[in-house]
Amino acid sequence: MQPVNALKAAFQNYVNFKDRTSRSGFWWYVLAYLIVAIILSVVDSALFGGGSTEFSADEVAAVSYSSGPLVSAWMLVSLIPSSAISARRMHDTNRTGWLQLVGLIPLLGWIFLIYVCVQKGMAGANRFGADPRA
């Protein structure tokens, strides 16, 4: 599966929180999502201005970033499809989709979710459906 196909599949299947998604389908979606976000960020910076650089008293540069309207719209539009594909990825490892709420815990939650998402899914059917690789 390629990034564009993964993005299309996620948006066509955006309300499905019940089935399973393979590792490759999930990570291709993540890659496509990030590529779109980066492109929109560049366009936002060109059209609306971007982050700013400030210098403190000890001359250390601090860069602050705030997303522009295009990136904000992208994040809003992709919120439900991203949640759905994450839930389906959790299902592939035989875990509940609600587990993605662990990501609300700063740093440790994200580390745990990345660990779960890189694991190989269960071979064969599980309580969430058939093997997506079959």
C-alpha positions in Angstrom: 0.0 0.0 0.0 1.3 3.4 -0.9 0.8 6.7 1.1 -1.8 8.1 -1.3 -3.8 4.8 -1.2 -3.5 4.6 2.6 -4.8 8.2 2.9 -7.7 7.5 0.5 -8.6 4.2 2.3 -8.6 6.0 5.7 -10.9 8.7 4.5 -13.2 6.3 2.8 -13.4 4.1 5.9 -13.3 7.0 8.4 -16.2 6.0 10.6 -15.2 2.3 10.9 -13.9 1.8 14.5 -14.6 -1.9 14.4 -12.3 -3.7 12.0 -8.5 -4.1 11.9 -5.7 -2.3 10.0 -2.3 -3.7 9.1 1.0 -2.1 10.2 1.8 -1.0 6.7 -1.7 0.6 6.2 -1.4 2.5 9.4 2.2 3.7 8.9 1.6 4.7 5.3 -1.4 6.7 6.5 0.9 8.4 9.1 3.5 9.2 6.5 0.8 10.7 4.1 -0.7 12.7 7.0 2.7 14.2 7.9 3.5 15.0 4.2 0.2 16.9 3.8 0.7 18.7 7.1 4.3 19.8 6.2 3.1 21.0 2.7 0.2 22.9 4.3 2.6 24.4 6.9 4.9 25.7 4.2 1.9 27.2 2.3 0.6 28.7 5.6 4.0 30.3 6.3 4.1 31.7 2.8 0.6 33.1 2.8 0.0 34.0 6.4 3.4 34.1 8.1 4.7 31.4 10.3 6.6 30.9 13.5 8.7 33.6 15.0 12.3 33.7 16.4 12.9 35.5 19.6 16.2 36.2 21.3 16.5 36.2 25.1 18.9 38.1 27.2 21.6 35.4 26.9 21.2 35.3 23.0 19.7 31.8 22.8 17.2 31.7 19.9 13.8 30.2 20.8 11.5 29.3 17.9 7.8 29.2 18.6 5.4 27.7 16.2 1.7 28.2 15.9 -0.2 26.4 13.1 -1.9 28.5 10.5 -5.4 28.1 9.2 -4.6 25.5 6.6 -2.8 23.2 9.0 -5.6 23.7 11.6 -8.2 22.8 9.0 -6.3 19.7 8.0 -6.0 18.6 11.6 -9.7 19.1 12.2 -10.7 17.3 9.0 -8.4 14.3 9.7 -9.3 14.0 13.4 -12.0 11.3 13.0 -10.2 9.3 10.3 -7.0 9.4 12.4 -8.8 8.2 15.5 -10.5 5.4 13.5 -7.4 4.1 11.9 -5.6 4.2 15.3 -8.4 2.2 16.8 -8.3 -0.3 14.0 -4.5 -0.6 14.5 -5.1 -1.3 18.2 -7.6 -4.0 17.2 -5.0 -5.7 15.0 -2.9 -6.2 18.1 -6.0 -7.5 20.0 -6.3 -4.4 22.1 -9.3 -2.1 22.6 -9.4 1.1 20.5 -9.9 3.1 23.7 -6.3 2.4 24.5 -5.3 5.3 22.3 -6.5 7.6 25.1 -3.2 6.7 26.8 -1.7 9.2 24.4 -3.1 11.9 26.6 -0.3 11.1 29.1 2.6 13.3 28.1 5.6 11.6 26.6 5.1 8.1 28.2 1.7 7.7 26.6 3.1 8.5 23.1 6.0 6.1 23.6 3.6 3.3 24.6 1.4 4.0 21.6 4.3 3.9 19.2 5.4 0.6 20.8 1.9 -0.9 20.3 1.6 0.4 16.7 5.0 -1.1 15.6 4.1 -4.5 16.9 3.0 -7.2 14.5 -0.7 -7.8 14.5 -2.3 -11.1 15.5 -2.2 -13.8 12.8 -5.7 -15.0 11.9 -9.0 -13.7 13.2 -9.4 -12.2 16.6 -12.3 -10.6 18.5 -12.2 -7.6 16.2 -12.4 -9.3 12.9 -10.4 -11.1 10.2 -6.7 -10.6 9.6 -6.2 -7.6 7.3 -3.3 -9.3 5.6 -5.3 -12.3 4.6 
